[in-house]
Amino acid sequence: MSKRLNFLIVLILLTWLTVIAQAPDQEKARVNSPPNLQHAQELLSLSQQQNYVNHHLALETAQEALALWQLTGDKAGIAQTYAQIARCYLVQSDLLEATQNYERTLVLWRELNDTKQQATTLIMLGFIEVRKGEWSSAISLLTQAQSFLSEQDATPMGQIADALGVIFNESGSPDKGLIQFRRAQEYYRQTPDERDDKRMMIDLGNTYFLLGDFSEALTYLQQALESFEPQSLDAAESHEDLGRVYSSLGEYAAAIQHLQSAIPIYERVGNPQEAARSRALLGQVYQHQGQPELARKYYEDSLIAFQALSDQLNQAAIHYSLGRLDLQGGQIDRAENHLRQSIEETENIRRVSTSRDLTTAFSASVHERYAAYIECLMRKHQSQPQQGLDILAFETNELSHARSLRELLRATQTNLIAGLDPQLAEQEKTLRQSLRVKEDSKVALLSTQYKKEELDALESELAQLEREYKQVTDTIRQRYPAYERITSPTTLSLQQIQAQVLTDDQTMLLEYSLGVDKSYVWAVTHTGFSSYELPGRAQIEAAVRQLYNLLTAPQPRPGEGFEQARARTLEAQGQVSSQISALSKTLLAPVADKLGTRRLLIVADGALQYIPFQALVMPANGNAAGSPANALAVEERALILDHEIISEPSASALALVLSESANRKPASKSVAILADPVFDIADSRIKSNNTGSLQAAAAASPNSEVTRAWDDVGVTGSETPPRLFSSREEADAIMSVIPWRTGFKAVGFDASRATAMGSDLGRYRVVHFATHALLDNEHPDLSGIILSLVDAKGQRQDGFLRLHDIYNLKLPVDLVVLSACQTGLGKDVKGEGLIGLTRGFMYAGASGVVASLWKVDDEATAALMKNFYVGLFEKGLSPAAALREAQLAMRQEKRWQEPYYWAGFVIQGQYAARGHNSYQPTPAVKLAVVSSAGLVLSLSVILVLWRRRRRNL
């Protein structure tokens, strides 16, 4: 729960008093009004002053004022008093009463057509939604409020930015919160009240703390404390935040001193939530000091207060803290109870957000709660194996994984309701996806230094979409009462995963969870389930980082000479086998005797997502495929020799992909390829007689987003991407193996953003990009694919296919192949996985995505892709089987045998797509083939006859 909101309420109160003092003539005339009106105004002003020191007394005074206003029928007075009553309830954390009174206020201001007061009321309702953890609803109310304001309304505009900062901080995106607090600071500095600006030091200090910059946090918070009255609420908040920072620094005496200074101020003023939160922080300090009983006392006291306030955000946090405390103390049953409640309350909070950005960030901030619950269940399973607690642990892991991706994929489903009119279903799906994208665009805009007109335009588009979507869904609900239940995303149980995902005995799911003390792997088949314990996260992630560095050693490094690079690469290659062996033993030894020759679906966790499992080996003491059952030991054997390997974000997400693709009609075309784009005006493919136009193009600024993204991934912004000569050969090789006249090749200038954004690509089974990609692990929204940056005339053009462009694509295809560097990576968000291009294409409709985990070699990639498409179209293999065959072929060639050259590409999504050699061409293609064959036959006959005639002559 945000500690900012009560203080923002006080800020609104001060603004309210200013509005009254500067009110129009109608308000000023109240001084000479009848006694009832004048007394009502006096009571209202008194209540506003009392609310600083005694909330209960202030509420009683406001209710007296309301009775007098109601006698006179003065709507403006009644509205102001309802708002004051709402504030009295809000600072006491009675959110229901506060909401009801603000809603009464809003109705009256609408009747009076007072837009400024409507804005103020909407802001307050937004604060309440933040208190409840309903961030999307809060954002909606705040943006509605902003529509009534101008840039000159500095104080309320500052309050909106301030509240947005709170939302981003609480939902786990303090980098975005920092931007909004800076905006709020700019607005507040335009007002005469210095207190607004001083308070921003608290916000900024808290945000820097969340960003892990403790030094900067202390600087701001010390300045804030020195600038406020020692016994003020502002000082109490400064003490609380300083206590939090010192606790994280391990300076426990200083932390206790500051927290104990904050509590009596909160209690004196009547702020129970803030007092409870400070007690909880004291409990955390005592836990760190090794005083569990004292920690428990403070935790339990604060929990009672949060339960009385119906504060789910803080209840979830305290249950987690108590669960960890009990887990450390060996009280497993008690720990399980607290951790289960923490998960349940967290799930209630997570359900309210509709924005991908907010839910994704929140997943990262609460992921440790799921990990702790899993650890608790698995520890209890060791002593009580018959209770099936390892199954519950597995299902909890599924619950915590790829949540926002599951919701995204659910938003793309077309087969939600059997028998629904196809036209109505398509209309509902299109509007549903458009709304989701626009909501994400709004959150993305609000996280920047946005302009009001930009937000207003976006809000107008959203309002129109919402109206259209409501009309469609109302129609569907009338026909299908179960619509709401059907469209709610759910996590599958073990039995559902076995029935819907693991549909045969030839497939096994290996799902990993990395925990602080212990990690786990679950092996699941159509009829079987088993669980195993692994070392803690730190040990596994250290081994993964070491192996990744060895695997990618052949990648060129800036400023490195040939001999230096060669020596480093040879040294790494000498170590890679032993490191593969060591990591394989850690990850696979417990399950080795279960694998057989099954297809493996890998749900990795944390750093494991950066390692291609096809590069691993069967541990020496495992039973390899075909080895005698009584064999004591066998030699290590490459995993790829016996297994197709597919990476998955979660089994529940895969189930959605399989469900959607099973009901999709086969595409009418085979492969669409975009390759060898033109990046630079100096490219030899640009032919122009106008030297001046080329010079002007050279002087023009390149695309700013490309430049920014290019800088973020370590390339000088003035540089342009080097041409990928092998990508044209790659495209030609692919076209040579696919069915005749079923493919499409866009190379050079045609490999453009306009081509990618067009509707034609959705008619193909496979869409193939052979170009550069930019992956920004810190800011995934800056990621994208680089297509032609100049046109045939040498004029610069937008060739950056951004991540949000990819989300907007309509690509109901079997497969997207990203033949570019590091396209399988992204920002690693705990519980969500890698947020990057792969996720974007899956949302766009692709059933599967082939992508790379490192900067792949250009020539090796071209060779691998040709082999891949031979398997796909000439042999009719599934994408997973075709990739495996291509990698095996590369592995057997001496020049490509190192894993760096063949193991970098992984496949995610559908694993058993139909083969492509059974491709049936359209009637037009059949006619063309028959006509061509007939023409060739006729020409052959004519040639033979002509030759005979010449011989006879």
N, C-alpha and C positions, 0 to 999 in steps of 0.2 A: 504494500500500500504506500502511495506517495505521501511523503511528509510535507510536500509543497502545497497541497491543496488548501488546507485551512488558512495558510498565510496568503494565498492568492485571494481567498474569500475576504480577508481583511482589506486587501488592496482594493477589491471591488467596492467594499463599504466606503472607503475614503473617496473613491470616484463618485459614488452615489451622493455623498454629501456635497461634493463639488457641483454636481448636476443640479441639486436642489438650490444651492446658493446662486446659480447662474440661470435659473429657470425663467421662462417667459412671463409675461405680465400676468397671465392667469394664475401662476403659482405665487407671484409676489403679492397679488391681491389678497392672499389668505391672511396676511397680517391684520387686515381690517375686517375679516370674516366673522361670522357669529361665533360665540364661545365654544360650541362643540367642535367646529372645524379647527379653531386655534388650539384648543386643548389636545385634539387628536394629533396635530402636527408636533406639538411639544412632546407628547408621549412617544411619538415615532423617533424624534431626535434623541430623546433620553434613552430609548432602547438601543439605538445604534451606539451610543457611548458606553452603556452598561455591558454590551457584548464583548468589550475588550477585557473585562475583569470578572463578569459573572453571567454566564450564558443562561442559566435558569431564570434569574431575575429579568434579564433582557427579554426573554420569551414572554413572561407574564405581562411586562409593560407593553410589548408589541400587540398582544392579544387584546389588551384594554383599548389601545389605539384603533385596532381593527373594528371593534364594536362601535366606536364613535363614527368612523368613516362610513360604516354600513348604514348607520342611521341617516346620514346625509345623502347617500347614494353617489358619492364622489368617486368615480372609477379610478382616477389617477391616484388618489390617496389610498384607495383599497389595494390597488396593484402594488404600490410602494410598500405597504404594510405586509401584504402576503410575501413579498420578497424578503423583508426583514425577518419574518417568522421562519421562512425557509432557511435563511442564513443561521438563525439560532439553532435550528435542528441540525443543520449540516455540520457546524463546528462541534456538535455533540455526537456526530456520526450516526444520526438517525436519518438514513438515506431515503427511506420510503416517505416519511413526512416531508422531508426537504423537497423531494421530487414533486410530490402532490401540490405543495404550495407554489413552487416555481411554475408548474404547469398552469395553475390558476392565474398567476401573474401574467404569463405569456398570452393567455386568452384575452385578458383585459387590455394589454398593450396593443394587441392586434385589432381589437375593436376601436381603440383610439388612434390606430394607424401611426403609432410612435415607433419608428424603425430603430432608433438608437437604443431605446429601452428594450425592444425585442432582442437586439444584438446582445445587450448585457445579460438578459435572462437566458438566452441560448448558451452563452459562455458558461454560466453557472451550471446549467443542466449538463454541459459537456464535462465540467469538473466532476460532477457526480458519477457520470459514466466511467471516468478514469478511476475513481475510487472503487468502482465495482469491477474493474479490470476489463470493461467492455470498450476496448480501444477504438474499434471501427465505428461504433455508435458515437463515441466522443468526437472523433474526427468529423463525422457527418454534421454534428451539432455545431462544432466550431467553424466549419466552412460555411454553414448556413448563416452564422452570426457575421462572418466576414463579408458576406454579400450585402449587408446593410451598412457597411462602413467604408470609409475612404482612407487613403494613406495618411491623411491629416488627423484622423482619430487615433492619436498616438497611444493613449493608455489602453483602450480595449484591443487595439492591434497588438500591443505588447503582451497583453494577457493571453491572447490566442497563441502567439509564438511561444510564450512561457508554458502554456498547457501542452502544446505539441512537444516541447522539449521533455516534459514529464512523461508523456506517452512513449516517446522513443527510448528514454532511459529505462522505463519500467518494462518495456517489451524487449529489452536486450540490445538496443542499437544506440549506445551513448555517442557514437561518432555523429549520428544524425541529430541526437539531442543537443550536442554542442553547437551545431549550426543554428538551431532554433533559439537557444539561449542567447547567442550572439545577436540574432535578429531582435529578440525582445529587448536586449540591452540598448540597441540603436533606437528603438521606439521610446523606451523609458527616458533616455537622455534628452528627448524633445519635450518632456513634461517638467513642470516646476518642482515636482516632488522628488527630492534626492533619495528618499528611502527606497524607491523602486530600483534605482541604479545600485544602491548598496546591497539590496537583496540578491541581485544577480551574482554577486561574489559567492554567495552560498550555493546557488545553482551551478555555477561554473566549477567551484571546488568539488561539489559532489560528482559532477560529470567527469572531471579529470580523475577522481578516485575510481569511478567505474571503468575508465579507460586504462587504469593501472599506472597512471602518472601520479604517484603519491606526493612527490616533491611539489609539483604544481598545485595539487589539491590543498596541501598544507598552507601554501602561500596565500591562496585565495581565502581559505577559511579563517586563518589568523587575522587577515585584514578585515574580514567581515565581523569577527568577534570584537575587535577593537573599535569598530565604528558604531556599535549598537549599545543601548542602555543595558547595563549588566543583568537586570532582572526582566528583560523583555523577552517576548516569544522569539524574536529574531536571534537573540543571544542564545536561547535554549537550543534552537535548531543548529546554530554554529557549534555549540558544545557537542551536540549529538553527532554531527558529521565528523568533528575532530576525533571523537572517541572511536568512530568507525575506522578512520584512517590509521590512528595509532595502534589499534588492535591488529590491523593487517600488517603493520610494520613490526609487530611483536613487542611494542613498548606498552605493556599491559598496565603499568601503574598510571601512566598518563591517560590511557584510555578510560580506566575506571574513574579517574578524577573528573574528566569531562562529562562522562555519562551521568555520574552522580550529581553533577551541577545542573544538568538539564532536567532531571526528573521532577524536583520540587517546583520548578517554574511551570512545567506542564500541568502538574497537579493543582497548583494554586489557581491557574487561569481556567482550568476545567477542560483540558484536552486529553481525554483518556487514551485515545489511539496513540498519540505521540509518546505519552508516558509509558504505555505498554511496549512500544517498539524499543524505547531506550532500555527497558528492563530486559528485553530479549537480547539486545546487544551485550548487556552485562553478562547474561548467561553464556553467550558465546565466548567472551573474554575469560570467564572462569573455567569453561571447558578447555580452552587452550592452555590455561595454567595448570591443568590436571586436578581440578576441584569439581568432580562430576556432580556431587550432591548439591553444592551451591549453584552450579549451572542449572541443574534440574529445577530447583526452586524458582529461579528467575524465569526459566522457560514456561513452567506451568502457570505461574502468575500471569505472564503475558498472554498465554493461550486462553485463559478464562476471560480476559478482557477482550481479546479479538473475537471470541465466540459470542460474547454479549453484543458486540458491534457488527456481527455478521460480516466480518472482514475475511473473505476467503483467501485473498492474496497472502496475508500474513499468517492465517491459520495453516495454510499449506507449508509455508516456510518453517513455522515452529514445529509442526508435526515431523517434518524432515529432520530438523535439528535434534529433536527428542529421539527419533529413530536412530540417527547416527550415534547418539550418546549411548543408547541401549545396546546397539550393535557392538560398539567398542567395549562395553562392559559385559558382553556375553549374555545379555538378556534377550534372547532371540525372539521369544513369543511377543514380548512387549514391543520390541523393535518392529516386528512384522505389522503389528496393529497400527503403530504410528506412521510407518512408511506407506502402508496401504491407504490410510486416510489422506496422507499428503498427495498420493497419486490421484485419488478420487477428486480432491479439491482442485488440483492442478488441471485435471481433464475438464472440469466444469469451466475453468477460466479459459482454457485453450479453445473451447467450442465457440466462443463468442466472436472471434476475429474472422473477417472474411478476406482480409488482405494477405497475400502470400508473404509479403515482406514482414508483416508483424508476427504472423504465426511462426515463420522460419526463425526470426530472431529470438522469440520467446522459447522455442525448442532448445536453442543453445543454452539459454540462461537457466533452464530447469532440468537439463538432461541428467545431472548428477542424482536427482531424486529417483529416477528410474533405475540408474545403475546401482544405487544403494539398495533399493527394493529387490532387484535381481540378486545381488550378493546375499541378502538376508534369506531369500527363498532357497537359494542353492545351498547355503550353509545348513539350513534346516532340513533340506532334502537328504543330506549326508547321514543324518541320524534317523530320519523317518522316510526312507525311500519309497514306501508303499503309498504315500499320500499324493503322489503326482505333483509335487511342488515344483519340480524341474519343468513340467509342462507349463505351469503358471508363470514361471520365470521366462520361458521362451515366448509366451504370449505377451508378457509385459515388454519384452525386447521388441517384438513386432509393433506394439502400441507406440513405442518411443521412436521408431525408425520411419524416416521419410514421410512424416505426417502430412506436411504441406504438399508434397508430391502426390500423395494419395488423393488429397482434396482436389488438386489440379487435374489429375486423371479422371476423377469422378465428374469433374466439370466438362470433360470432353465426351462422356458416354452418350451414345445415340440410342442404345437399346435399354433405356431405363424402364420402360413400361411395355410389356408385350401387347401387341394389338393396337397400339396408339397410331393414329393417323400419321403416315410418314411425313407429310408436309408440315403438320403441326409439331411433330417431334423435331424436325430439322430447324424449324423456326425457334422453338424453345432452346435448343442446343446453341444455335448461333447467338441468340441474345444473352444466354447464360455465360458463354465464353467472352462475349464483348463486355459485359458488365464486370466480369472478373478482371479482365485486362485493364479496363478504365479505373477500377478501384485501385489496382496496383500502381497505375500511372499517377493517381492522385497522391498515394502515399509517397511515391518516389519524388513527386514535385514538392510535396510538403517537407521533404527532408533537405531541400535546397534553399538558397536565397531567392525564392520565387517572387514573381510579380503578381499583384492581385488580379490583374486582367487575365493572366494565364489560368489561375485557379477558377475564376468566374466562367471562362470558356469551357473548362473541363467539367465544372459542375453542371452547366447547361446541357452538355452531352450526356452526362450521367442521368440527369433528371428525365431526359427524353427516353433513354434506354430503359430506365426503371418503369416508366409508364407503359412502354411497349411490352416489357417482360411481365408486368402485372396482368395485363390483358390476356396474354397467352397462358400464364399459369392459372389464372382464374378459370379459364376455359377447361384446362386439363383437370383441375381439382373437381370441377363439376362432374366430369366423366369418370375420374379415377380418384376416389377418396384417399387411397393409400399413397398418393404422390409424395407427401412429405417424408414418410418413412422410407420410401424407395430411394429418394435423393440424398439421404443422410449418409455420409461416408462412414464406414465401419471398418474395424480391424478384424481380420479373420481369426477364428480359433484354430487350434492344431488340426482338428478333424476337417474343417473347411479347407485349410491349406492342402491337406492330403488329398481331398476330393477334387479341388478345383485347379491346383497347381501341379501336384505330383501325381499325374494321372496314370503313370505306368511304373513298373518296378525297375525301369532302366534309368531313373532320374533320382538324384539325391540332393537335398538342400543342406548346405553347410552354413549355418548362421553364427556369426561371432559377436561377442560383446566384450569390450575391454573395460575392466574395472580397476580401481585404484590398487587394491590388494590382490584380487584374483580376477582373471578373465575366464570366459566360458565359450564353448562351441557346442551347438546342438546339431546332431545329424538326423535328418528326417527323410523318410521315404514314404511311398504310398501306404505302407502298412506298418512301418517301424519308426521308433523314436528313441534316441539315447542322448545323453548329455555328458560333457566332460569339462574338467577344470584345467585352466591354463595359467601361466604366470601373469603377474600384474601388468598394467598398461605400460609403465615406464620401461620395463625390460623388453617387451615386444616392440614398442615404438622405436627404441634405440636400435634394435636389430633391423627393423624395416628401413630406417633412415640410412643405415650403413649399406644395406643391400641396394637401395635405390641409387645411392651415389656411385656404387661400383657398376651397376647396370648401365648407367647413363654416362660413364666416363668418356666414351668416344665423342660426346657432344663437344663442339668447339667452344673454347672459352676466350673472352676478349683479351687481346694483348698477349696471347700465348703463341710462341713460335712452334714450327712444325716438330722439331726434335723434342722440345719440352712436352708437347701434347702427346707425341708418340710414346715417350717414356712413361708418362702418367697413365696412359691407356693400357700399356702392356702390364704395368704394375697392378692395375685394377683387375684386368682379365685373369691375372694369376691368383687373385683372391676371391673372385666371384663364385667359383664352384663351392668352396668351403663355406661361404656365407649363405649360399642357397641351401646347402645341406643343413646348416644349423637352424635357419628359420623354418625349413620344411619339417624338421624334427619337432620343433616347438608347436607348429600349427597343425600338423597332419598325423603325427605319431599316434595320438589317442584314437583316431578314427580310421587308421590305415587298413585294418582288417575288415572294415565295413564297405570300402569303396568299390571293390570289384572292378568292373569296366564301365561303371555308370556315368551318365552325363552329370556334371556337377554344377549346381546353381550356388554361387557364392554371394552371401550377404555379408559384406565386410563391415568393419567398424573403424573409425578413426584413421590412423596411418595405414592400415591394411588396404585401404582403397587405392593406394598409390602403387601397389605391387600386383603385377600380372601373375595370377596363380599358375598359369601355364608354364611359367619359368621355374616353378618349384619341382621337387622330386619326391618320389615315395621314399620315406625314411628307410634306412638299411634294415631295420628290425621289423618292418611291416610286411604283411603278406601281399606281394604284388600279384597282379592278375595272372592267373594260370599257374602260380607256384603251388607246390604240394601243401596240403592243409597242415601237415606236420613239420613243415620247414621251420627250422629255428631262426634262420636269418637269410636274407636275400640281398643282392646288390641293389644299390640305389637305381631307380628307374625314373626317367623323366615323366612327369604327370601327364604331359600332353600326348604321350604315346598311347595311352589307354583311355583318355577322357576328353570329351567336349567340355569346355569350361565357359560358363556365362556369368557375368557379374550382374547382380540385381540390387536395387536400392532397398527393397523389402519384399517378402513373399506376398503380402497383401497388395502392394502396388503392382506386382507382376500379375496377380489375379485379375485386376482391372484391365490391364493391357490384353491379356488372353481373352477375356470376355468380349472386349470391343473388337479385336481383330477377327474373332471367330465369326462374327456377324457381318463382316465387311465383304462387299462384292470384290472379286478380283479386278485389279486395274487393267485397263485396256492396252497399256504400253509397258515396256520393260524397264529401261534405265534412262534417267536424265542426268547428264554430266555437265558440271560447270568447272572449267579448268583453265589454267594458264592465263589469268587476267592480266591486264595492262596496268601497271602501278605508276609508271614514271613517264613524263613527257619526253625523256631522252630515249625511250624505247624505240627500237628500229622499226617497229610496226606502224608508227605514226608517220604518215606521209602527208606533208603540207608544203605548199609553195609560199605560204604566208609566214615569213620568218618573224614578223612583228607579233602575230597572234601567239606563236609559240613562246616568245620572250615574255609576253604578258601573262601567259599561263604559268610560266616558270616562276614569275614574281608573285603570283597569287598565293594566298595562304592555303595550305592543305586543309583537309577536313579537320576541324578542331577536335572532334571526338576521337578520330583516329590518332591524332597527335597526342592527345592526353593518354589514351590507352597505350599507345606505343611507348610513351615515356614511363608509364607505370610498370611495364614489363621489362624495362631496362634498355630500351633502344632510343637513341637520340631522336627527338621529335623532328629534326630537319631531314632525317634519313627517310628513304622510301623502302618498302620491302623489296628484297631481291627477287628477280624473276625466277619462277620455278620451271625450268626448261623441261624437266622430266615429266611434269604434269600433263603436257600435251601428248607425249608418248604414252603416258598412262591412259589418257582418254581414248587414244586411237586403239590401244591394245584391248580396252574394254569393249569398244564398239565392234571389234573384230570377232568377239566370241558370243555376243548376244544375238537373239533372233533378228533376221534381216528386217529392216524398216520398222522396228519397234522401239528404237532408241532415239535419243535427242542429245546432241552435243553442242554446247555453247562454250566457245573458246575465244580468247583474246578479248576484244571489246564487247562481245556478246555475253561474256561471263560477268554480268553486271548485277547490281542490286535490283534493278527493274525486272530482270529475268527471274531472279530468285523470288521476288515478291509477287510475281504474276500467278495466275490461277492454274496455269497449265501443268505445273510440276506435280500436282495432286493426282494426275492421271497415270502416273508411273508407279511401278512396284518399288523401284529403288531410285533414290536421289543421291547423287555422288558429288561432293565438293572436293576438288583438288586445288587447294590454294593455301594461303597463310591464314592462321587464326590468331586472335589475341585473347589470352586468358588473364583476367585480372583477379587474383585470388582475394584481394582486399575489398575490391568494389566490383562484384560480379556483373552489375548492370553495365559496366564499361566493356565487358567481353563482347566478342563478335567475330564475324568472318570477313576477311578483306577480299573484295571483288574489284573489278576494274575501277580505278580512281580517276582515269581520264577517258575521254571518248575518242573517236577516230580522227577528230579535228585537233586533238591535243588540248581540249578544254577540260579543266578539272571538273569532276562530278562526284557526287556522294556515292562511294562504293563500299561503305561500311554497313554490313548487315548486323545490326545491333541485337543484343539479347532480347530486348522487348519487341523488336521486329520479328524475331523467330517465334516468340509466343503468339504473335498475331497471324502467323502463317496458317494456311489450311493444307496440311500434308497428311492425309489419311493413307499413308504408304506402308509397305511392309518393312522398309529399311531405309535409314539415312546413313550414308558412309561419309565420315569426316576425315578425309585423307589429308590431314594437316597436323601441325605440331601441337601436342598437349591438349587436344580437344576433349579428352576424357577427364580432364582435371577441372578445378574450380575452387571456390571457397569452401573449406571443410567446416560445416556447421554441425556441432554435436547433435546427434539424433536425426539430423536431416540428410547428412551425406554431403557430397560435392555439389555445390550450387553452380552450375555452368551451362555450357552449350547442350550437353546431353539431355539435361532436364528440359531445356527449352524445346528441343525437337520432339521429345516425348509428349509434351503438352500440346504441341502443334498437331499431333496425331500419329506420329511414327510408332509402329509397333516395336521396332528395334533400332538401335544406333550402334554403329561401329566407330570407335574413336581411339585416340592414342593417349598414352600416359607420359610420353616425353617427346622431345624434339627429334622426330624420326628422320632417318636418312632418306634423301630425295630419291636416289636410284633404287635403294632397297624397297621403298614403298611402292614404286612403280611396278617392280617385279612381283611383290607380294599381291598387289591388287589384281594383276593379270591372272595369277593363279587362283585368287579368290573367286573371280567371275567365271573362270573355267569351271570350277566346282559348282558354282551357283547355277549356271545356265547350261553347260554341256553335260554335267554329271547329275544335275537335279538335286543337289544336296541342300539341306537347310543352311541358313546363314552361319549358324554355329559350327556345323560340320565342315562347311566350305572354308571358313576361317582357319579351322584346325588343320585341314589338308594343306592350305596355302602356307601356314607356318611350318608344318612338317617338311614341306618341299624346300623352303628357304633354309631350314635348319640343316638339311643334308648337303647344301652347297658350301664349300669351304670358305668362300668370301663372305657369306652371310651367316655362318654358324653361331656366332656370338649372340646371346639373347637380345642385345641392344638392337640388332637389325630386324628380328622377327617377332619378338615377344611384346613389343610396345602397344600393339593394337588389341583392344578388348571389345567384346560385344555385350550389350545390355538390352534387356527386354525380352521379347518373344524368342524362345529357343527352338521351337519345333515348327516353324513356318513351312508351308508346302514347298516342295522343290520347284525350280524354275525351268527345268527342261520340258515340263509338260505344258509350257506356256502355249496358249491358243491364240493365234493372231486374229484380228478383227476381220470381218468379211472383205473390207477394202484391201487389207494386206494380203489376204488369200487370193483375191482377184489379181492383185499386182504380181504375186508370185507365179500364179498359173499363167498369166499373160506373158510374163517375162520368160518363163520356161517354154511356152509355146513359140515365142519369138526366136529364142535361141535354137529350138528344134527346127523351125522353118528355115532359119539362116543356114543351119548345118546341112539340111537337105539340099538347099539351093547350091551351096558350095560344092557338095559332092557331085551333083548333076553337072555343074559348070566344069569341074575338073574332068569328068568323064567325056564331056563334049569336046574339050580341048584335046584330050588324048586321041579321040576319034578323028579329029581334024588332022 
